Amino acid sequence: MYRDRILALTAAFSLLAASPALGQRGGAAFVGISAGATLGDLNGGSVDTETRWGGTAGLQFGYRTSNATLISLEANWIQKGGGNVRLDYIEVPLFVGAGFMTNNGLGIRVYGGVDAAFKIGCTSDSPLLACDRVRTPEWSLPFGVSFLRFLDSGKFIGLDIRYTWPISDAFETSIAKNRTWVFKAMFGLPIRK
């Protein structure tokens, strides 16, 4: 019941949220690359790890459905975990957002969505958080904001800040959840206007 409310709230937020303009009408599509850092920990039950820094890099595809709304899909390598536990995933988040662009080429978007993360690597020295007990896929509700600068011909660069709110436990033997902040730089270009 609690998760259903979270999903409904995220869906409503996503439909009202903001994303960048790649033109002044719907039907514009773009591709992009991104890279940056993560800051996360594991928390829940008797687990409360120290925060740890990690990395992330990925690809994104987006499609502007109208002047103010955008749907995007990403494929990212991302490091999560906390303390002495390092978890590497391939994550596939789907986002919906909306936003605006100023006359001087600056833009902002706010977005939300759903994310499935599939484990590809793990290091851990904790018996409670053993690598063979990692739950996959891991489900979460990411939401964030992007600050963008539009260049010639619809290209853009930007900074993205995102928090990933965990839905599922990270391990089968613990109710610990990955709580992860993502900070990354982006570059994109239009593939259809």
C-alpha positions in Angstrom: 0.0 0.0 0.0 2.8 2.4 0.9 4.7 1.5 -2.3 1.5 2.1 -4.4 1.2 5.6 -2.9 4.9 6.3 -3.7 4.4 5.1 -7.3 1.3 7.1 -7.7 2.9 10.2 -6.3 6.0 9.8 -8.5 3.9 9.3 -11.6 1.9 12.5 -10.8 5.1 14.4 -10.0 6.7 13.2 -13.3 3.8 14.3 -15.4 4.0 17.8 -13.8 7.8 18.0 -13.7 10.0 20.0 -16.1 12.4 19.0 -19.0 14.6 20.9 -21.5 13.4 22.2 -24.8 15.2 20.9 -27.9 13.0 23.1 -30.1 9.7 24.9 -29.6 7.4 22.1 -30.6 6.9 18.4 -29.9 8.4 15.6 -32.0 12.1 16.4 -31.3 14.4 13.5 -30.3 17.9 13.6 -28.9 20.7 11.3 -27.8 23.3 12.0 -25.2 26.2 10.8 -23.0 26.8 11.5 -19.4 29.4 10.8 -16.7 30.0 11.8 -13.1 30.1 10.7 -9.5 27.8 9.0 -7.0 27.5 9.3 -3.2 25.6 6.6 -1.4 25.2 4.4 1.6 23.3 1.4 2.7 20.7 1.9 5.4 17.9 -0.2 7.0 17.4 -2.6 9.9 20.7 -3.0 11.7 22.7 -1.7 8.7 23.9 1.9 8.6 27.1 2.2 6.6 29.4 5.1 6.0 28.9 7.0 2.7 31.1 6.1 -0.2 31.9 7.8 -3.5 31.6 6.0 -6.8 31.3 6.6 -10.5 28.6 6.6 -13.2 28.6 6.8 -17.0 25.9 6.2 -19.6 23.8 6.9 -22.6 20.4 8.6 -22.9 17.7 8.8 -25.5 14.9 11.4 -25.2 11.8 12.4 -27.1 9.9 15.6 -26.7 6.2 14.9 -26.8 5.1 18.5 -26.6 6.5 22.0 -25.8 6.9 21.2 -22.1 7.1 17.4 -21.7 9.8 14.9 -22.5 10.2 11.1 -22.1 13.7 9.7 -21.8 15.4 6.3 -21.4 18.9 5.8 -20.1 21.4 2.9 -19.8 24.0 3.6 -17.2 26.8 1.9 -15.4 26.6 3.0 -11.8 28.3 2.3 -8.5 26.2 2.1 -5.3 26.7 0.7 -1.8 28.3 2.2 1.3 31.2 1.7 3.6 33.2 -1.4 2.5 30.4 -2.6 0.2 30.7 -1.6 -3.4 27.9 -2.6 -5.8 28.2 -2.1 -9.6 25.0 -2.1 -11.6 23.7 -1.5 -15.1 20.6 0.6 -14.6 17.8 1.3 -17.0 15.7 4.3 -15.8 12.7 5.6 -17.6 11.9 9.3 -16.9 9.0 11.8 -17.6 9.6 15.5 -17.1 8.8 19.0 -18.2 10.7 22.2 -18.3 11.5 25.5 -19.9 14.3 27.3 -21.8 15.1 31.0 -21.6 15.8 33.3 -24.6 19.5 33.2 -23.8 19.7 29.4 -24.2 19.6 28.3 -20.6 17.2 25.6 -19.6 16.0 23.7 -16.5 14.2 20.4 -16.2 12.7 18.5 -13.3 11.9 14.9 -13.8 11.0 11.6 -12.1 10.6 8.0 -13.1 11.3 4.4 -12.3 14.6 2.5 -12.4 15.6 -1.2 -12.6 19.3 -1.8 -11.7 21.0 -5.2 -12.6 24.0 -6.2 -10.6 27.2 -6.7 -12.6 29.8 -6.6 -9.7 30.2 -6.6 -6.0 32.9 -6.4 -3.3 32.0 -6.8 0.4 33.7 -7.8 3.6 30.4 -8.1 5.5 28.8 -11.5 6.1 25.4 -9.9 6.4 25.9 -8.0 3.1 27.5 -10.9 1.1 27.8 -10.5 -2.6 26.0 -13.8 -3.4 23.0 -12.3 -1.6 22.6 -9.2 -3.7 19.0 -8.8 -4.9 18.7 -8.1 -8.6 17.0 -6.3 -10.2 16.9 -3.5 -7.7 14.0 -1.1 -8.1 14.0 2.6 -7.2 12.2 5.9 -7.9 14.8 8.4 -9.2 14.0 12.1 -9.3 16.1 15.1 -10.1 16.9 18.4 -11.8 19.1 19.3 -14.8 20.6 22.7 -15.6 21.2 23.0 -19.3 23.0 25.3 -21.8 21.7 25.0 -25.4 24.3 25.4 -28.1 24.0 25.7 -31.9 21.8 23.3 -33.8 20.0 22.0 -30.7 23.1 20.5 -29.0 23.3 21.0 -25.2 25.6 20.6 -22.2 24.4 20.3 -18.7 24.7 19.3 -15.0 22.3 16.8 -13.5 21.6 16.1 -9.8 19.5 13.1 -9.0 18.4 11.2 -5.9 17.5 7.5 -6.2 14.8 6.6 -3.7 15.0 2.8 -3.1 11.9 0.6 -3.3 13.5 -2.8 -3.0 16.1 -4.1 -0.5 19.6 -4.4 -1.8 20.3 -7.8 -0.2 18.2 -10.9 0.5 19.5 -11.2 4.0 19.0 -7.6 5.1 16.4 -4.8 4.7 19.2 -2.4 3.9 18.5 -0.2 0.9 20.8 1.7 -1.4 20.4 5.5 -0.9 22.3 7.1 -3.8 22.9 10.7 -5.0 24.1 11.1 -8.6 26.0 14.2 -9.9 26.9 14.1 -13.6 27.8 16.2 -16.6 25.8 15.7 -19.9 26.2 16.3 -23.6 23.5 15.8 -26.1 22.6 16.4 -29.7 19.4 16.2 -31.7 18.6 13.3 -34.0 15.3 14.6 -35.2 13.7 18.1 -35.0 
